Amino acid sequence: MTDSFLIQRRRFLGAGLMALAAPAIGKMGVQRRTTEELDAYIASEMRRANIPGLALGLAREGTVRFVQAYGYADIQRQRPASTDTMFHIASITKTVTATAVMQLVDDGRLKLDEPVSGYLDFPLENPHHPAVPITFRQLLMHTSSLSDANYYAIDFRQQGRDATLPLASFLKDYLVPGGRTYSAETCFSKAAPGSAWDYSNVGYALLGYLASRIGSQDMREQTRERIFAPLRMRHTSWTISGTPEPLRAIPYDDVDGALAPVEPVGFPDWSAGMLRSSIADFTRFVAASANGGIAERNRIVSARSMAQMLEIKTPPELPDWLTGQGLGWMASQLDAAAMPNHWGGDPGVFTAAYIDSASRAGVAIFTNATASAERRTAVKNIASRMLKSKAP
């Protein structure tokens, strides 16, 4: 596995691919001709981008309208992808973590613009700006000044299994002077908290830890009880070990011009990108996110908090591939419109979710292949097509 995997992480056999595009499960009442046209379109995009397996979901006005799976979850075993296949969704996890934090805002347990230090059992300050507090809003918007520079310099990966390093130990080692991975120069940016955008997995690791402490329960349990259970997300797991082998999407990387399976990767910062979910499950979460926090009569977050999450701002140093940043959700161009979204990437993983706030529609797309220029284009093309039409 190359170091380029780690750099691209969370920043987001060609000969057999004609057969890989056979749809796997349910049309949900869509007219046959329209569905066949969509199936043909997805097959074409998968062939062009060499995507082994793909799962697709569309929601409108709080209701899942379409879910479908294409290709293979496991090429070697000829196991087709299904709408229950659990894909590693990587950094889209951050939208779930942000929702869990906003639930605590709804509960009155925290305020977005207060310092987080009072909720921690260890000291936290940017050594370059010790008098400037770090807030929840800054962590959610990637403006906290917590830097991933040292995170990428150190290999925290564990191949084929969940990380054994506890989240608390990871954070204390990284953020507290004297910690074994602490560096004033590379664990914190020179910019003051709140003054510049700097994408931070460590920041979202800290949010997971904070949510666990404030909610008096591990955030993973909170999300199971307050998000996954109400939305009937039965095939969603925070761990590799909790993902049943028959439901796993095998990740594939490009090696010497062909797709090769790679082991899943475990990281200690689970709240930043370790979630695994099926398209049938996650489209329900997208449905709620696009519909003011409620899907199929189940409210997971208040309308006010959901609106705040999708309120897009433009902090300094925002990269040109983004048009703005919300709380958890980002925004970038899709066709001619700036649209809230989040992408995810890890070894053998590329995923995306988009929200069209005007029509209360959302789309999720999961693939089990490493991101490439062709796959990014294919995913954007599919998202655009799904959001433009009222039916698939």
C-alpha positions in Angstrom: 0.0 0.0 0.0 1.5 3.3 -1.0 1.8 6.5 1.1 -0.4 8.3 -1.4 -3.3 6.4 0.2 -2.7 8.2 3.5 -2.3 11.6 1.9 -5.6 11.2 0.0 -7.5 9.6 2.9 -10.5 11.7 3.9 -9.6 14.6 1.8 -11.2 13.8 0.2 -10.8 -6.3 -14.1 -11.6 -4.0 -16.8 -12.2 -7.1 -19.0 -15.1 -8.2 -16.9 -16.9 -4.9 -16.3 -19.5 -5.4 -18.9 -21.0 -8.1 -16.6 -20.5 -6.0 -13.4 -23.2 -3.6 -14.2 -26.2 -5.9 -13.6 -28.5 -4.3 -11.0 -28.9 -6.3 -7.8 -32.0 -5.3 -5.9 -35.5 -3.6 -6.1 -36.8 -0.8 -8.3 -39.2 0.6 -5.7 -42.0 1.1 -8.2 -40.1 3.1 -10.8 -41.4 2.7 -14.3 -39.5 -0.1 -16.0 -38.4 2.0 -19.0 -37.0 4.8 -16.8 -35.2 2.2 -14.6 -33.7 0.4 -17.6 -32.4 3.8 -19.0 -30.8 4.5 -15.6 -29.3 1.0 -15.3 -27.7 1.5 -18.8 -26.4 4.9 -17.8 -24.9 3.6 -14.6 -23.3 0.7 -16.4 -21.7 3.1 -18.9 -20.3 5.2 -16.2 -19.0 2.2 -14.3 -17.3 0.8 -17.4 -15.7 4.1 -18.2 -14.4 4.7 -14.7 -13.6 1.0 -14.0 -15.8 0.9 -10.9 -16.3 -2.7 -9.6 -19.4 -2.1 -7.3 -21.7 0.9 -6.8 -24.7 1.6 -4.6 -27.0 4.5 -5.3 -29.8 6.1 -3.3 -32.2 9.0 -3.8 -34.4 10.7 -1.3 -37.0 13.5 -1.6 -39.0 15.4 1.0 -37.9 13.0 3.8 -38.7 9.8 1.9 -36.4 7.3 0.2 -37.5 7.2 -3.4 -34.9 4.9 -4.9 -32.1 2.5 -3.9 -30.2 0.3 -6.2 -26.9 -1.6 -6.3 -24.8 -2.5 -9.3 -21.7 -4.6 -10.0 -19.8 -6.6 -7.4 -19.1 -6.3 -3.7 -16.5 -9.1 -4.2 -15.2 -9.8 -7.7 -13.2 -12.9 -6.8 -16.3 -14.6 -5.2 -18.7 -13.2 -7.8 -20.8 -11.7 -5.0 -23.0 -9.0 -6.3 -23.5 -5.7 -4.5 -26.9 -5.3 -2.9 -28.7 -2.5 -1.2 -27.7 -4.1 2.1 -24.0 -4.3 1.2 -22.0 -2.3 3.8 -19.5 0.1 2.2 -16.9 2.0 4.2 -18.1 5.5 3.7 -14.9 7.2 5.0 -15.2 10.9 5.6 -18.9 11.2 5.0 -18.8 9.9 8.6 -18.2 13.5 9.6 -21.8 14.4 8.7 -23.1 11.8 11.2 -20.7 13.1 13.9 -21.8 16.6 13.3 -25.4 15.5 13.6 -24.6 13.9 16.9 -23.1 17.1 18.2 -26.1 19.1 17.0 -28.4 16.7 19.0 -26.5 17.8 22.1 -27.0 21.4 21.1 -30.7 20.7 20.8 -30.5 19.1 24.3 -29.0 22.3 25.7 -25.8 20.4 26.7 -23.5 22.7 24.7 -23.3 25.9 22.7 -21.6 26.1 19.4 -19.5 29.2 20.2 -18.3 28.3 23.6 -14.8 26.9 24.2 -14.5 23.1 24.2 -11.7 23.1 26.9 -14.2 23.1 29.8 -15.5 19.8 28.6 -12.2 18.0 28.4 -10.1 16.1 30.9 -6.8 17.4 29.3 -5.6 20.9 28.5 -6.2 22.2 24.9 -4.7 25.3 23.4 -2.9 26.2 20.2 0.6 27.0 21.5 1.0 29.7 18.9 -2.2 31.4 20.2 -2.7 30.2 23.8 -5.2 33.0 24.6 -7.6 32.2 21.7 -10.1 29.5 22.6 -11.1 26.6 20.3 -14.9 26.3 19.9 -17.3 23.6 18.8 -18.3 25.7 15.7 -14.6 25.9 14.7 -14.2 22.2 15.0 -17.3 21.5 12.9 -16.2 24.0 10.3 -12.5 23.0 10.1 -11.3 26.3 11.4 -10.1 25.1 14.8 -6.3 25.4 13.9 -5.9 21.7 14.8 -3.6 20.5 12.1 -3.4 17.1 10.4 0.2 17.6 9.3 1.6 15.3 12.0 -1.3 13.0 11.5 -0.2 12.3 8.0 3.4 12.1 8.9 2.7 9.3 11.3 1.1 6.1 10.1 -1.8 5.4 12.5 -3.2 2.7 10.2 -3.9 -0.9 11.2 -4.3 -3.2 8.3 -7.3 -5.5 8.1 -8.7 -4.7 11.6 -10.0 -1.9 13.8 -7.4 0.3 15.5 -6.5 -0.8 19.0 -5.3 2.7 20.1 -8.2 4.2 22.1 -9.5 7.6 20.9 -8.6 9.2 24.2 -5.0 8.1 24.0 -4.7 9.2 20.4 -6.0 12.7 21.3 -3.9 13.1 24.4 -0.8 11.9 22.7 -1.4 14.3 19.8 -2.7 17.5 21.5 -1.0 17.6 25.0 2.6 18.9 25.4 4.7 15.9 26.3 2.5 13.5 24.4 4.4 11.0 22.3 3.0 12.3 19.0 2.8 16.0 20.1 4.5 18.7 18.0 3.7 22.4 18.5 4.7 22.9 14.8 2.8 20.1 13.1 -0.2 19.4 15.4 -1.4 23.0 15.3 -1.4 25.5 12.5 0.2 29.0 12.8 -3.3 30.5 12.2 -5.3 31.5 15.2 -8.4 29.4 16.0 -11.3 30.6 13.9 -9.2 32.5 11.4 -8.5 30.0 8.6 -10.0 26.8 7.0 -7.8 23.8 7.4 -9.4 20.4 7.0 -8.9 18.4 10.2 -9.5 14.7 10.9 -8.1 15.3 14.4 -10.7 18.0 14.9 -13.5 15.5 14.2 -11.8 12.9 16.4 -12.0 15.5 19.1 -15.7 16.1 18.4 -16.4 12.4 18.9 -14.6 12.4 22.2 -16.4 15.6 23.3 -19.8 14.2 22.3 -19.1 11.0 24.3 -18.1 13.0 27.4 -21.0 15.5 27.2 -23.6 12.9 26.4 -22.3 10.6 29.2 -22.2 7.8 26.7 -19.8 6.7 23.9 -20.9 8.7 20.8 -21.1 5.5 18.9 -23.8 4.3 21.2 -25.5 7.6 21.1 -25.8 7.5 17.3 -27.1 3.9 17.4 -29.9 4.9 19.8 -30.7 8.4 18.5 -29.9 8.2 14.7 -29.6 4.6 13.5 -32.5 3.0 15.4 -35.1 5.7 14.6 -34.1 5.6 10.9 -34.1 1.8 10.9 -30.4 1.7 9.9 -29.8 -1.9 10.6 -26.7 -2.4 8.4 -24.5 0.4 9.8 -21.5 -0.1 12.0 -18.6 1.9 13.5 -16.2 -1.0 13.2 -14.7 -3.4 10.8 -15.4 -6.3 13.2 -19.1 -5.2 13.4 -19.5 -5.6 9.7 -20.7 -9.1 8.8 -18.4 -10.7 6.2 -21.2 -11.6 3.8 -22.2 -7.9 3.7 -18.8 -6.4 3.3 -17.8 -4.5 0.1 -14.3 -5.5 -0.7 -12.1 -2.4 -1.4 -10.2 -2.4 -4.6 -7.2 -0.3 -5.7 -5.7 0.2 -9.1 -2.5 -1.8 -9.4 -0.6 -2.0 -12.7 -3.8 -1.1 -14.7 -6.1 -3.7 -13.0 -8.2 -3.8 -9.9 -6.7 -5.5 -6.9 -8.3 -6.1 -3.5 -6.8 -4.4 -0.5 -7.4 -4.9 3.2 -9.7 -2.5 5.0 -7.9 0.0 7.2 -8.6 0.8 10.8 -7.8 4.3 12.3 -8.2 5.4 15.9 -10.1 8.5 15.0 -13.3 6.6 14.3 -15.6 9.7 14.5 -13.7 11.2 11.6 -14.2 8.4 9.1 -14.7 4.8 10.2 -18.4 4.3 9.6 -19.7 1.5 7.4 -23.2 1.6 6.1 -25.5 0.2 3.4 -27.1 2.4 0.8 -30.5 1.4 2.0 -29.6 2.7 5.5 -27.6 5.8 4.6 -30.1 7.1 2.2 -32.5 7.4 5.1 -30.0 9.6 6.9 -29.5 11.7 3.8 -33.3 12.0 3.5 -33.5 13.5 7.0 -30.5 15.8 6.4 -32.2 17.1 3.2 -35.6 17.5 4.9 -34.9 19.7 7.9 -33.8 16.8 10.1 -36.8 14.5 9.7 -37.4 11.4 7.6 -40.5 9.2 7.5 -41.8 10.9 10.7 -38.6 10.3 12.6 -36.9 13.5 13.7 -33.2 13.1 14.4 -32.3 16.8 14.8 -34.2 20.0 15.1 -35.1 22.0 12.0 -33.1 24.9 13.4 -30.0 22.8 13.9 -30.3 21.2 10.5 -30.5 24.7 8.9 -27.4 25.7 10.8 -25.5 22.6 9.5 -26.4 23.6 5.9 -25.7 27.3 6.3 -22.7 27.6 4.1 -20.0 30.2 4.8 -16.6 31.0 3.2 -13.9 31.1 5.8 -10.4 32.4 4.8 -8.1 29.9 3.1 -11.0 27.9 1.7 -9.6 25.9 -1.2 -10.9 26.7 -4.7 -12.5 23.3 -5.1 -15.0 24.2 -2.4 -17.5 27.1 -2.5 -18.2 27.0 1.2 -18.2 25.2 4.5 -21.1 24.4 6.8 -21.3 22.4 10.1 -20.1 19.0 8.9 -21.4 19.5 5.4 -19.3 21.3 2.8 -20.4 22.9 -0.5 -19.0 22.7 -4.0 -20.2 23.1 -7.6 -22.4 20.5 -9.2 -23.3 21.6 -12.7 -23.9 25.3 -12.2 -25.0 25.2 -8.6 -23.2 25.3 -5.3 -24.5 22.4 -3.4 -23.9 21.0 0.1 -22.1 17.7 0.0 -19.4 15.5 1.4 -17.0 13.0 -0.2 -15.1 10.2 1.4 -12.0 8.4 0.4 -9.7 5.7 1.8 -7.8 2.8 0.3 -10.3 1.1 -2.1 -13.1 3.5 -1.2 -14.8 6.5 -2.8 -18.1 7.8 -1.6 -20.2 10.9 -2.0 -23.5 12.5 -0.7 -25.2 15.6 -2.0 -28.1 17.7 -0.8 -30.3 19.9 -2.8 -31.8 22.2 -0.1 -34.2 23.9 -2.5 -36.0 20.6 -3.5 -35.3 18.8 -0.2 -33.6 16.1 -2.2 -30.5 14.1 -1.4 -28.4 11.5 -3.1 -25.8 9.0 -1.8 -23.3 7.1 -4.0 -20.9 4.4 -2.6 -18.2 2.7 -4.6 -15.5 0.2 -3.6 -12.6 1.6 -5.6 -10.0 4.2 -4.8 -10.8 7.7 -6.0 -9.5 8.7 -9.4 -10.3 11.5 -11.8 -12.5 9.3 -13.8 -14.4 8.0 -10.8 -14.9 11.5 -9.4 -16.4 12.5 -12.8 -18.6 9.5 -12.9 -19.9 10.1 -9.3 -20.7 13.7 -10.1 -22.4 12.8 -13.3 -24.6 10.2 -11.5 -25.4 12.7 -8.7 -26.4 15.4 -11.2 -28.6 13.0 -13.2 -30.4 11.8 -10.0 -31.0 15.2 -8.6 -32.3 16.7 -11.9 -35.2 14.3 -12.4 -38.1 13.7 -10.1 -37.8 10.0 -10.7 -34.7 8.0 -11.5 
